[in-house]
Amino acid sequence: MISALRQRVGAGHAAALAAAVLALAAAPFVLLPYPLALLTLALVYGLFAFGLDVAWGRAGVVSIGHAAFFGLGAYGSAIAAAHDVPMVLGGTAGVAAAVVVAVLVGLAGLGRRAMPATMAVLTLAMTLVMSQGARSWTSLTNGTNGLVVFTGDGVVGTYYRTAAIVLGTVVLVWLVVLRGRLGRRFLAIRADQQRAEHLGIDPRRVKTTALAVSGAVSAVAGAIAAPVMGLVSPSAAGIVLSTEVLVWLAVGGLGTISGAFLGAGLVTLGEQTLGDVLGSWYLLLMGVLFLVVVRFAPEGLAGLARTLLRRPVREKAAGGAVLAGPAGPARALPPVDGAAPAVSAQDVEKDFGPVPVIKGIDLRVGSGEVICLIGPNGAGKSTFLGVLAGEHLPERGRVQLAGHDVTGWAPHERARLGLGRLFQVPSVFLDLTPAQNLAIARAEAVQPPVALPLYDRFLEADAAPARELSLADRRALELAMVLSWGPRILLLDEPAAGLSHEDSIALARTLRDVAERTGCTLVAVEHDMEIVRELADRVVVLADGRILVEGSMEEVSAHDEVRRAYLGVA
Ligand SMILES: Nc1ncnc2c1ncn2[C@@H]1O[C@H](COP(=O)(O)OP(=O)(O)OP(=O)(O)O)[C@@H](O)[C@H]1O
């Protein structure tokens, strides 16, 4: 059983978990009722903060009204108790309601066109509506007076045991989730949303799932907190508690399990022990502590402890999660219309505000063909690549990939057709190690990887994060990730930018080799004519948002305007 646990959650986590279980099991025997009640409160608040961390720390979704979820759980238990219904039923209903609210908020606030401020406004509205609803619906909630949850004598131990068991179960399940596909996707989205999208991960879905899990965990905390608090009033769902939990988490440290409990525990126990002595000065002390931590230890107390203990980057980079090995293709590629071109753009136009940038491009790229887009700066090459990849939606015209009309599709939907993307500035998960970068790409693979021994060195590279690699190595890692993901079509924006001449030529040969071995279609924006000569079956010259001429290198080189403007020939 112990070895199965080590396998599922990792050796480090299993040891920490075992120590925590022992400490929690010993507490009722060594603590008097009052400190035990305080510890229970600290644990449920810790669970509440841990719930927020699932959204904020793991998936980058900041909820500034998270007490709404806590309140739903707390009122679920309290209303059930007031009607002589088992509290577990009321609490479960509160958790279900929290999941529904989280999914609705996520769908509305995390859409492709939603602004970053939308989530802030929605989650703020959530807590205001919840607390006002609790104030106004007096027949159910007893208004501002709140609902007293009767706690009989000698039940402290019972509530403590319930809190400890629920908390242990939630943490254990979370550790298993972290090492699975969902955990990897949380990590990818938080590390670099753009790269994650181009590996086929749907950010809206992952973030909404994170918010739903987060809301559920916080509501569970509320449900078990109700009898511990003894009174559930509108403040249990209000803006003050919502703000406090943000502070607990920021102080404890985002993206770690210990951070949430550390932050909530410190502040709760401090409030109970120092609050009476210091009165309102205690709040000032908390404010100062918050500023000091944010200024000098932005990763919170848990991050500070990790730095002092000099924990290896592998765990730090993964936010505590050690990634499981390659999982094989995540999803099968949809069928292809064999007769259709791999890439087809029909009369595509793209404006930025009032400025037309792409002014009507028609282009067909056959399956397995390698084309290079060349042209002067500002011709619209990168923008056109962005239109093909789904980063820009065209004003007019249609885009087809592998026979599918993808004109309005998001980047992750196009990626699921096998569209791989390499950027002018290499896009890799900078805070993760190269091995973790590859593990994520392989886990999301759409086809078996392209075998390239050249990149095997990254498979074991987990001593330092990718941000410490040289530019050439980052580029190599980006290519290794995308090729191990198994693309059917590859869009590359100046893949050789910043590389030495030798590295550029080697890269061009590698790409050529990949195209010939796998039948992958390549569309590359490139300025270096030597690379274009090495790589391209066909060259397309763009100028002022239109195709000026296309053909073999010899054909376009012979074109007068191309010779004059782009090849420097008089
Ligand atoms: N997001 C944007 N918002 C507004 N204008 C943009 C945006 N992206 C590009 N442009 C403008 O569109 C025009 C075409 O830019 P684009 O990067 O596509 O050209 P390019 O041919 O790739 O040039 P280069 O070779 O220098 O990369 C430029 O005038 C650029 O300033």
The ligand as an SDF file (V2000), in Angstrom:
LIG
                    3D

 31 33  0  0  0  0  0  0  0  0999 V2000
   -1.0490   42.8320  -33.5690 N   0  0  0  0  0  0  0  0  0  0  0  0
   -0.8640   43.8380  -34.4210 C   0  0  0  0  0  0  0  0  0  0  0  0
   -1.5350   44.9890  -34.2810 N   0  0  0  0  0  0  0  0  0  0  0  0
   -1.3780   46.0180  -35.1550 C   0  0  0  0  0  0  0  0  0  0  0  0
   -0.5580   45.9670  -36.2230 N   0  0  0  0  0  0  0  0  0  0  0  0
    0.1600   44.8450  -36.4180 C   0  0  0  0  0  0  0  0  0  0  0  0
    0.0370   43.7150  -35.5300 C   0  0  0  0  0  0  0  0  0  0  0  0
    0.8430   42.7320  -35.9930 N   0  0  0  0  0  0  0  0  0  0  0  0
    1.4470   43.2140  -37.0880 C   0  0  0  0  0  0  0  0  0  0  0  0
    1.0330   44.4750  -37.3530 N   0  0  0  0  0  0  0  0  0  0  0  0
    1.4480   45.3150  -38.4950 C   0  0  0  0  0  0  0  0  0  0  0  0
    1.1380   44.5710  -39.6540 O   0  0  0  0  0  0  0  0  0  0  0  0
    2.1380   44.7660  -40.6350 C   0  0  0  0  0  0  0  0  0  0  0  0
    2.6570   43.4160  -41.0940 C   0  0  0  0  0  0  0  0  0  0  0  0
    3.3750   42.8280  -40.0140 O   0  0  0  0  0  0  0  0  0  0  0  0
    4.0120   41.3710  -40.1210 P   0  0  0  0  0  0  0  0  0  0  0  0
    4.7240   41.1050  -38.8390 O   0  0  0  0  0  0  0  0  0  0  0  0
    2.9720   40.4140  -40.5320 O   0  0  0  0  0  0  0  0  0  0  0  0
    5.0450   41.5550  -41.2920 O   0  0  0  0  0  0  0  0  0  0  0  0
    6.2250   40.5890  -41.7300 P   0  0  0  0  0  0  0  0  0  0  0  0
    6.1560   40.4850  -43.2130 O   0  0  0  0  0  0  0  0  0  0  0  0
    6.1820   39.3180  -40.9770 O   0  0  0  0  0  0  0  0  0  0  0  0
    7.4790   41.4480  -41.2960 O   0  0  0  0  0  0  0  0  0  0  0  0
    8.8680   40.9700  -40.6570 P   0  0  0  0  0  0  0  0  0  0  0  0
    9.6070   40.2860  -41.7350 O   0  0  0  0  0  0  0  0  0  0  0  0
    9.5120   42.2410  -40.2200 O   0  0  0  0  0  0  0  0  0  0  0  0
    8.5540   40.0820  -39.5050 O   0  0  0  0  0  0  0  0  0  0  0  0
    3.2210   45.6290  -40.0000 C   0  0  0  0  0  0  0  0  0  0  0  0
    3.0050   46.9480  -40.4330 O   0  0  0  0  0  0  0  0  0  0  0  0
    2.9620   45.5090  -38.5310 C   0  0  0  0  0  0  0  0  0  0  0  0
    3.3270   46.6780  -37.8630 O   0  0  0  0  0  0  0  0  0  0  0  0
  1  2  1  0
  2  3  1  0
  2  7  2  0
  3  4  2  0
  4  5  1  0
  5  6  2  0
  6  7  1  0
  6 10  1  0
  7  8  1  0
  8  9  2  0
  9 10  1  0
 10 11  1  0
 11 12  1  0
 11 30  1  0
 12 13  1  0
 13 14  1  0
 13 28  1  0
 14 15  1  0
 15 16  1  0
 16 17  2  0
 16 18  1  0
 16 19  1  0
 19 20  1  0
 20 21  2  0
 20 22  1  0
 20 23  1  0
 23 24  1  0
 24 25  2  0
 24 26  1  0
 24 27  1  0
 28 29  1  0
 28 30  1  0
 30 31  1  0
M  END
$$$$
